[in-house]
Amino acid sequence: MVRTYVRHVASFSDQAKLFLVAELLAGIGHGTFIVLRNLYLRECGLSEGFIGQAMSISALGTMVVTVPLAFFMGRGGFRAFLVAGALASALGLVGTALWPTPVPVLVSSFVAGAGSSLLGVGAGPFYMRNSTPVERPFLFAVGTALGPLAGFVGAGLVWSLARAWGDDAFSHQWMLLAASAITTVGAVPFLFLRDDASAPAPRVKQEFDRVTAAKLCLPAFVIGLGAGLTIPFINLYFRDRFGLPAERISVIFGAAQVVTFFAFLSAPAVARRLGGVPAIVACQLVSLPFFLVMALTMSPWLAVAGFLGRHALMNMTGPVQSNFAMEVVPERQRMLTNSLREVAWSTSWMLATATGGWMISHTRFLRDGYTVTMLTTIGLYGVGSLMFWIFWRRSTVLSARPSARFGLESE
């Protein structure tokens, strides 16, 4: 597998490589932010309920920007939007770090959410237009795997700086400012992209396929509801239930990024053997027992094991799912379809994060409020996975085929 990836990465276009470098840099800043944000806001005296509202506002920023962005990007230009996205994300980090009071945090969260939309909407169509059919599964896999790799680097940055600077609000503030600087640097490779490499195909009158879009978006919406209830609060889960400091939480998050990185790289091989749809549904359903362990255990070791297993399996087929969504719609509909998938996810996240913060604060079962919230997430994950299976079980896109379909040799 390593030789296969090395060969395909070497064959990626210069445009694709620039995009990947920029994603990695922006992802390091985001990974640092994910580990620290909730801990920092809690140390500044803000409640779980407010933290949930801030993340809801961030999702609102993503939702408001996403669909209009698809129309503008679809007319030819990626570069300016991508640079603006990196800078907006960095600005959101700066605002959160320097002004940790309710109104500035909400404004900064909105800006950061809008920036993530600018970075995220064009990725799938960009990969499709800058790769060959043989390279494409690997480009999606590498592009998605850069997220956990960047998260691992970000978690390592938190770990090293926490050891040097301490585990308090002041040190966390400086770590967030360092993350914003890295994200700003991530805008530089975007400046060298050629907009003509991403220019749209000639206009052909074609009715938008609403049924296909709905079948892609509805499962994402339901799973997003489940994720929004719990995932943004995982660092607080380890802090509140087990009393772990930021230094140890960063190690856990770093380990999760490592296992997810290798899971992403394994995704094309899994899809080749099982087929795209069976692989997506199977990995998501197999992750649920690990989440159940997290919900019920009072052992930090079991909680960490459950977290790592859940994180790897639930996210494993993300690149396959993105590739699948781009393959089942015509080229001129890819940008809008990708935007609608982002809107479905962001809307569900916006609704769920505020609810999740309230549930954690007010629904006590066993030792804390995380149990009921996680059990609800498990149920929503199961429903969303089954919906995807019902909608797409007869699809032949990315079906199990000989290894040549994914450019893999038999070993």
C-alpha positions in Angstrom: 0.0 0.0 0.0 2.9 2.4 0.8 4.4 2.0 -2.6 1.1 2.5 -4.3 0.5 5.8 -2.4 4.0 7.0 -3.1 3.6 6.4 -6.8 0.2 8.1 -7.0 1.2 11.1 -4.8 4.2 11.6 -7.0 1.9 11.7 -10.1 -0.5 14.3 -8.6 -0.6 17.6 -10.5 1.2 20.6 -9.2 -2.1 22.3 -8.5 -3.3 19.3 -6.4 0.0 19.3 -4.4 -0.3 23.1 -3.7 -3.9 22.6 -2.5 -2.8 19.7 -0.2 0.1 21.8 1.3 -2.3 24.6 2.0 -4.9 22.2 3.6 -2.2 20.8 5.8 -1.1 24.2 7.2 -4.7 25.4 7.7 -5.5 22.0 9.3 -2.7 22.4 11.9 -4.1 25.6 13.1 -7.6 24.1 13.2 -6.4 21.0 15.0 -4.8 23.2 17.7 -8.0 25.2 18.0 -10.2 22.0 18.3 -8.1 20.7 21.3 -8.0 24.1 23.1 -11.2 26.1 22.3 -13.6 24.6 24.8 -11.0 24.2 27.6 -10.0 27.9 27.1 -13.5 29.2 27.2 -14.3 27.1 30.3 -11.3 28.5 32.0 -12.5 32.0 31.1 -15.7 31.3 33.0 -18.1 30.4 30.1 -20.5 27.5 30.5 -21.1 24.4 28.4 -24.4 25.9 27.3 -22.7 29.0 25.9 -19.9 26.9 24.3 -22.6 25.0 22.5 -24.1 28.2 21.3 -20.7 29.5 20.1 -20.3 26.3 18.0 -23.8 26.6 16.8 -23.0 30.1 15.6 -19.9 28.8 13.8 -22.1 26.3 12.0 -24.5 29.1 11.1 -21.6 31.0 9.5 -20.8 27.9 7.4 -24.4 27.5 6.4 -25.0 31.1 5.4 -21.9 31.3 3.2 -21.9 27.8 1.6 -24.7 27.9 -1.1 -23.9 31.4 -2.4 -20.3 30.5 -2.5 -21.0 27.5 -4.7 -22.5 29.8 -7.4 -19.5 32.2 -7.3 -16.9 29.4 -7.2 -18.7 27.6 -10.0 -18.1 30.5 -12.3 -14.4 29.8 -12.4 -12.4 31.3 -9.5 -11.1 29.2 -6.6 -8.0 31.1 -5.5 -9.5 34.3 -4.0 -12.1 32.4 -2.0 -9.5 29.9 -0.7 -7.2 32.7 0.4 -10.1 34.5 2.1 -11.1 31.3 3.8 -7.7 30.8 5.4 -7.6 34.4 6.5 -11.1 34.3 7.9 -10.3 31.1 9.8 -7.2 32.8 11.3 -9.2 35.9 12.2 -11.8 33.7 14.0 -9.0 32.2 16.1 -7.5 35.6 17.0 -10.9 36.9 18.1 -11.6 33.9 20.3 -8.2 34.1 21.9 -8.0 37.9 22.5 -11.7 38.6 23.5 -13.0 35.5 25.4 -16.3 37.2 26.3 -19.8 36.3 24.9 -20.3 38.7 22.1 -16.8 38.7 20.6 -16.7 34.9 20.9 -19.9 34.6 19.0 -18.8 37.0 16.3 -15.4 35.2 16.0 -17.2 31.8 15.8 -19.3 33.0 12.9 -16.3 34.3 11.0 -14.4 31.1 11.6 -17.4 29.1 10.4 -17.6 31.2 7.2 -13.9 30.7 6.7 -14.1 26.9 7.0 -16.9 27.0 4.4 -14.7 28.9 2.0 -12.0 26.2 2.4 -14.3 23.2 2.3 -16.8 23.7 -0.4 -14.4 23.6 -3.3 -12.3 20.6 -2.2 -14.3 17.8 -3.8 -14.8 19.5 -7.2 -11.2 20.7 -7.2 -10.0 17.1 -6.7 -12.3 15.9 -9.5 -10.9 18.5 -11.9 -7.3 18.0 -11.1 -7.0 14.2 -11.1 -7.3 11.3 -13.4 -9.9 8.5 -12.7 -7.1 6.2 -11.4 -5.6 8.9 -9.2 -8.9 10.2 -7.9 -9.5 7.7 -5.0 -6.0 8.4 -3.7 -6.3 12.1 -4.0 -9.5 12.1 -2.0 -7.9 9.7 0.5 -4.8 11.8 0.9 -6.7 15.1 1.0 -9.0 13.7 3.7 -6.1 12.1 5.6 -4.3 15.4 5.9 -7.0 16.5 8.3 -6.0 14.0 11.0 -2.3 14.4 10.2 -2.7 18.1 10.8 -4.7 17.4 13.9 -1.9 15.2 15.2 0.6 18.0 14.6 -1.8 20.5 16.3 -2.3 18.2 19.3 1.5 17.7 19.5 1.9 21.5 19.5 -0.6 21.8 22.4 1.3 19.0 24.3 4.7 20.6 23.9 3.5 24.1 24.6 1.5 23.0 27.6 4.6 21.4 29.1 6.6 24.6 28.5 4.0 27.3 29.3 1.6 25.5 31.7 -2.1 24.6 31.7 -4.0 27.8 32.3 -6.0 30.3 30.3 -3.0 32.6 29.6 -0.9 29.8 28.0 -3.9 28.6 26.1 -4.5 32.1 24.7 -0.9 32.2 23.3 -1.4 28.7 21.8 -4.5 29.9 20.0 -2.6 32.9 18.7 0.2 30.5 17.4 -2.5 28.4 15.7 -3.9 31.5 14.0 -0.4 32.4 12.7 0.0 28.9 11.2 -3.5 29.2 9.5 -2.5 32.5 8.0 0.6 30.9 6.5 -1.7 28.3 5.0 -3.1 31.0 2.7 0.3 31.4 0.9 0.1 28.2 -1.3 -3.4 29.1 -2.4 -1.9 32.3 -4.0 -0.1 30.1 -6.5 -3.2 28.2 -7.7 -4.3 28.8 -11.3 -8.0 29.6 -11.5 -8.1 28.3 -15.1 -7.2 24.8 -13.7 -10.5 24.8 -12.0 -12.5 26.5 -14.6 -16.0 25.1 -15.1 -17.0 23.1 -18.1 -19.0 24.8 -20.9 -22.5 25.7 -19.9 -25.0 23.0 -20.7 -28.6 23.4 -19.8 -29.3 20.7 -17.3 -32.0 20.4 -14.6 -30.7 20.0 -11.1 -31.2 16.5 -9.8 -33.0 17.2 -6.5 -33.7 13.6 -5.7 -30.1 12.6 -5.8 -29.1 15.6 -3.8 -31.7 14.8 -1.1 -30.5 11.2 -0.9 -27.0 12.4 -0.3 -28.0 15.2 2.1 -30.6 13.6 4.4 -28.3 10.9 5.9 -25.6 13.5 6.3 -28.1 15.7 8.2 -29.1 13.0 10.6 -25.5 11.9 11.3 -24.6 15.6 11.7 -27.3 15.9 14.4 -25.8 13.1 16.3 -22.2 14.4 15.9 -23.2 17.9 16.9 -24.6 16.7 20.2 -21.4 15.1 21.4 -18.3 15.5 19.3 -17.5 19.2 20.1 -17.6 18.4 23.8 -15.2 15.4 23.8 -12.4 17.4 25.3 -14.7 18.5 28.1 -15.8 14.9 28.5 -12.3 13.8 29.3 -11.8 16.9 31.5 -15.1 16.5 33.4 -15.5 12.8 33.8 -11.9 11.8 34.4 -10.2 15.0 35.4 -7.5 14.9 32.7 -5.4 18.1 32.1 -5.0 19.7 28.6 -1.6 18.0 28.2 -3.1 14.5 28.4 -6.2 15.4 26.4 -3.9 16.6 23.6 -2.1 13.2 23.6 -5.5 11.4 23.3 -6.5 13.7 20.4 -3.1 13.2 18.8 -3.5 9.4 19.0 -7.0 9.7 17.5 -5.6 11.6 14.6 -2.9 9.0 14.0 -5.3 6.1 13.8 -7.7 8.1 11.7 -4.9 9.1 9.3 -4.1 5.4 8.6 -7.8 4.6 8.4 -8.3 7.2 5.7 -5.4 5.8 3.7 -6.9 2.3 4.0 -10.3 3.5 2.7 -9.7 2.9 -1.0 -8.6 -0.7 -0.4 -11.7 -1.3 1.9 -14.0 0.2 -0.8 -12.3 -1.9 -3.4 -13.1 -5.1 -1.5 -16.5 -4.3 -0.1 -17.8 -1.7 -2.6 -18.3 2.0 -1.7 -21.8 1.8 -0.2 -21.3 -1.4 1.9 -17.9 -0.1 3.2 -19.4 3.3 4.3 -22.3 1.7 6.1 -20.4 -1.1 7.7 -17.7 1.1 9.1 -20.2 3.5 10.6 -22.3 0.8 12.2 -19.2 -1.1 13.6 -18.1 2.2 15.3 -21.3 2.3 17.4 -20.2 -0.2 20.1 -17.1 1.8 20.7 -19.2 4.9 21.3 -21.4 2.9 23.7 -18.3 2.1 25.7 -17.5 5.8 26.0 -21.1 6.6 27.1 -21.1 4.0 29.9 -17.6 3.5 31.2 -16.0 5.2 34.2 -12.6 3.9 33.3 -10.4 6.4 31.5 -8.5 3.6 29.7 -11.7 2.1 28.3 -12.9 5.6 27.4 -9.7 6.3 25.4 -9.9 2.9 23.7 -13.6 3.6 22.8 -12.7 7.0 21.5 -9.9 5.8 19.3 -12.0 3.0 17.8 -15.0 5.2 17.2 -13.0 8.0 15.8 -11.2 5.8 13.3 -14.2 3.7 12.1 -16.8 6.4 11.9 -14.5 8.7 9.9 -12.7 6.0 7.9 -14.8 6.1 4.7 -15.1 9.9 4.6 -12.9 10.1 1.4 -15.0 7.3 -0.2 -18.2 9.1 0.7 -16.9 12.3 -0.8 -15.7 10.6 -3.9 -19.1 8.7 -4.2 -21.0 12.0 -3.9 -19.0 13.6 -6.7 -19.3 10.5 -9.0 -23.1 10.1 -8.8 -23.9 13.7 -10.0 -23.0 15.4 -13.3 -19.9 17.6 -13.4 -21.9 20.9 -13.5 -23.8 19.9 -10.4 -20.8 18.9 -8.3 -20.2 22.3 -6.7 -23.8 22.9 -5.8 -24.2 19.3 -4.5 -21.1 19.6 -2.4 -22.4 22.9 -1.0 -25.8 21.3 -0.1 -24.0 18.5 1.7 -22.1 21.1 3.6 -25.3 23.0 4.4 -27.0 19.8 5.6 -24.1 19.1 7.9 -23.8 22.6 9.1 -27.5 23.0 9.7 -27.7 19.9 11.8 -24.5 20.8 13.6 -25.9 24.3 14.3 -29.1 22.8 15.8 -27.3 20.1 17.7 -24.4 21.8 19.4 -26.6 24.2 21.4 -28.8 21.3 22.3 -25.8 19.2 23.2 -24.4 21.8 25.6 -27.8 22.0 27.3 -28.2 18.2 27.6 -24.8 17.8 29.1 -25.6 20.5 31.7 -29.1 19.3 32.5 -29.5 15.5 31.8 -27.7 13.7 34.6 -27.5 10.0 34.4 -24.9 7.8 36.1 -22.1 10.2 36.8 -22.6 13.2 34.5 -24.6 14.5 31.6 -22.6 12.9 28.8 -24.2 9.5 29.0 -27.7 10.4 27.7 -26.2 12.7 25.1 -23.9 10.0 23.7 -26.7 7.4 23.7 -28.8 9.9 21.6 -25.8 10.3 19.3 -25.5 6.5 18.8 -29.2 6.3 17.9 -28.9 9.1 15.3 -25.7 7.6 13.8 -27.5 4.3 13.4 -30.6 5.9 11.7 -28.4 8.0 9.3 -26.3 5.0 8.3 -29.4 2.9 7.6 -30.9 5.7 5.6 -27.8 5.8 3.4 -28.0 2.1 2.9 -31.7 2.2 1.9 -31.1 5.1 -0.6 -27.9 3.7 -2.2 -27.7 -0.1 -1.7 -28.5 -0.7 -5.4 -25.9 1.8 -6.7 -23.1 0.5 -8.8 -20.9 3.6 -8.4 -17.6 2.6 -6.6 -18.9 -1.0 -6.4 -16.5 -3.8 -5.6 -14.4 -4.4 -8.6 -11.0 -5.8 -9.6 -8.1 -4.0 -8.0 -7.3 -2.1 -11.2 -10.4 0.1 -10.5 -8.5 1.8 -7.7 -5.0 1.4 -9.2 -4.0 -1.2 -6.6 -1.9 -4.2 -7.3 -2.8 -7.5 -5.7 -0.2 -8.5 -3.0 
